[in-house]
Amino acid sequence: MPQSFPSRRLVSAALAGGLGLALAATSVAPAQAHEEHGPRGPLQQALSRMSLEEKVGQLFVQNVYGSDATTPDSRNIPLYGVASPAEVVKKYHLGGVIYFAWTDSVKDPQQITGLSNGLQQAARESGAHIPLLIGTDQEQGVVTRIGPPATQFPGSMALGAGRSTDDARTAAAITGQELKAMGITTDYAPDADVNVNPLNPVIGTRSFSSHTDLVSQMVTAQVKGYQEDGRISATAKHFPGHGDTATDSHTGLPVITHTRQQWETIDAPPFQAAIKAGVDEIMTAHLLVPALDPSGDPATLSKPILTGILRDELHYQGVITTDSLAMQGVRDKYGDAEVAVRAILAGADQLLMAPAMDDAYNAVLGAVRSGRISHKRLDESVRRILTLKWKRGVITHSWTDPAKVSGVVGTPAHLAAADAVTDRTGTLVANDDKTLPYAAGGKKVLVTGYGVGTTQTLAAGLTRRGATTQTVQTGSAPSDAAIASAVAAAADKDAVVVTTMKAWDTTVTDPKAGQQRLVQQLLATGKPVIVVAVRDPYDIAYLPGVKTYLATYSYSPVAIESAVRLITGEVAPSGTLPVDIPAKGDPQSVLYPFGHGLTY
């Protein structure tokens, strides 16, 4: 698709005539319009020209299957009745699309860029000719949709351990710049939850900290990094706060038992900080907070929470987007069609990933036609969405140049910055027998535990530093046979490095107790054992006798490479715990407090 630039008059005509009418006729990329006159007049005119179907379509952000816009993919047919991603966009006049690896949306930067441009062309050819918001969950760390060569960072809790708001902003800025280069306009990050529950199965290291002030500082830094430096939209999530639950809202409906005063003290401040920083979007949570709304409706469907608190009390004027409507936490009480209607009535603007699109789309259309959703209420949401698209340049510059992607994504400067930031996050929690720093040269080292790539990356790093390594990957729930194999391999080694990943989580459906047995049997060999927790730092409470324990908060390669540098003493550990680590079974007894961290 050749790239050329229309005049300012053509752009203005496009805005006044429907926000994209002229673009569809020219099939070119628009120049960046000047914003000094503001979008209010043209946006209002565009809104008045949109059909009801086009307005309702703007409320939906859907996942589509396929790695390019126009190739049919049969997985789309049961969901949407059409086969190609472009046809999905056109059928519903979609307001946005969300990318995942499992939908084949994100394979490599050039593919992503091509998909983004193809979907934007489909949007410009559809209905009101309004370009899409294209989003993904690139929180970094354990929630990372786009892997290398895109620059990787270790995630929120690692940044909390580093304590540097400058580093947090740098991570968001680089992430935002790279996403924008690939045509992605929205990152569903940062996570503004305060992880006060160590047994939280869904947030954990996605949170910066268990301390509200630290979370607020980091959220502010990242909102500015994404929006001011990266020039994409940030999304603070999950309102009104998902940090104190032992239930995963993907599979159930959590209940937050905080009082109103506790909510105001613990959960609310990071969202208030995000609002003060000008965050473009806030994502809702599928959970119950009886102190805020005793109705039994999840926050996503609660008018007292979304309108009464978020809009009226916190004075948030940006876009409210739901979390995925395919999650069980929001589907338990009402059917998929009714959920979409109730979310809009509650105050949401965007409906993310409706699992029964025809039912949800038609239900919202019907609710407007019947008067259940007023035209005024519908226009409020559409106006916010269009304003955001103007603000982020989506309307006036939806095309991204494939030739420029390699000059932005995964550049040496970005990778070096990621290494430097990561080196400031690793936390040495225990070093009782002074095993670290470990001189690996000439030593025989067993690397075992969780993760094929994780153990291989560790072993490769130690090998480059002169060690002779053997890798025995045992997984997240090692069998007795796997444990025996690792113990046998340790017999002739000088030291053992073992990785754990949520070893505390011993639920019936995900029995991590095998990790605990693995560590205990390795300790029984008498060899020096270096435990590297590659996700939650809480594992050490479930591993009695461990003398050497390093927390990386992430199993991304950038975090594991940094762990090698910390183990061998090339870098002195400087991260400090952003959470308390309580004793097993006794949350009131703290083994290692917030702020604890050793160095060399």
Buried (B, 14 or more C-beta within 10 A) or exposed (E): EEEEEBEEEBBBBBBBBBBBBBBBBEEBBBBEBEEEEEBEEBBBBBBEBBEEEBBBBBBBBBBBBBBBBBEBBEBBEEBBEBBBBBBBBBBBBBBBBBBBEEBBBBEBBBBBBBBBBBBBBBBBBBBBBBBBBBBBBBBBBBBBBBEBBBBBBBBBBBBBBBBBBEBBBBBBBBBBBBBBBBBBBBBBBBBBBBBBBBBBBBBBBBBBBBBBEBBBBBBBBBBBBBBBBBBBBBBBBBBBBBBBBBBBBBEBBBBBEBEEEBBBEBBBBBBBBBBEBBBBBBBBBBBBBBBBBEEEBBBBBBBBBBBBBBBEEBEBEBBBBBBBBBBEBBBEBBEBBBBBBBBBBBBBBBBBBBBBBBBBBBBBBBBBEEEBBEEEBBBBBBBBBBBBBBBBBBBBBBBBEBEEBEEBBBBEEBBEBBBEBBBBBBBBBBBEEEBBBBEBEEBBBBBBBBBEEBBBBBBBBBBEBEBEBBBBBBBBBBEEEBBEBBBEBBEEBBBBBBBBBBBBBBEEEEEBBBBBBBBBBBBEBEBBBBBBBBBBBBBBBBBEEBBBBBBBBBBBBBBBBBBBBBBBBEBBBBBBBBBBBBEBEEEEEBBBEBEBBBEE
